[in-house]
Amino acid sequence: MNTLLAIQTELKIPKDKFNKFGSFFFRTAEDILEAVKPILVKYGALLILTDDVIACGNMVFVKSTATLTLADGTKYETTGFARIDENRKGMDAAQVTGSAASYARKYALGALFLIDNEKDPDAEEPQQPQQAAKPAAAPPPPPQMVVTTSLPPIPPAPAGPRPAIPPPPPPAPATGAR
């Protein structure tokens, strides 16, 4: 059996965090990393995560790359992106960047290990509230974890409208034979 397939098959990560605002359960990149580390040791595999900040027009993204190197030297690589929303209320610049980096890592890890196979709450149709439904008890708060990353500073976007691209010059007049 392929080692990557074995890791993907063994890796089980429950969605045990609860979002009260959206009323759904989720998992974090940190949950994925905690669950996969013992399996990586078992198979002699190495996982490296790298982050880059990329500007695309007036938007800035964190690009996270997950690289899995197996004991025989075989490498697998996946990439996840998350937009940095500089206008996010209640967060300073470091928190906004860290949040985007965490999402990008989660997407890269999810693609590499094929773990996000449960229903996505964003894809579900809105449901009519039930009459006698009792609110579900929220799970206890998760333990606190501090993750430190170092990313390059984000340069400010240029002010004002973008310059227009000039049209190509007209073709040169034809000269020569008749």
C-alpha positions, 0 to 999 in steps of 0.5 A: 500500500502506498504510504501516503494512502496509508497516512490518509486512511489512518488519519481521523480528525473530528470536528470538535470545535463549535462556532456559536455564531454560525452554529456548526462544528469545525476543526483547525489546522492545529487539530490536523497537525496534532493528529497527524504527527504520530502517524508521520513518526510511524511511517518515517515521513516529514511534513513541512509547512511554508507560508508566503504572502502574495499580492494579486491586484488590490488583494493580498493572500497567504499561500501555504504549501504543505510538503510531505516527504516519505522515507523513500524520498518521495515528495507530495505537495499541496497548496492552500490560499486564504485572503487577508481581509484588512478591514476585518473588525475586532482584529489587528493586522497580526491577527488578520494575517495569522487567521488567513495563514491558519485557513491557508494551512488548513486548506493545504493540509486538507488537500494533502491528507484528504480529510475534509470529507464531511458536510460543509456548513457553507454548502448546506441549504438554509433550513426552517427552524423547528418549533420545539427544538432545544438549543444544543449545548455548546461544547466546552471551550477548546484549550488555548494554543499559541502559534507564532509565525513570521511573515514579511510585512504587507506593503500598502496598496498604491493609492488611487486608481490603477493606471490604464494599459496603453493600446498597442501602436498601429501597424506600420504601413506596408511597403515593398513589392507590387 
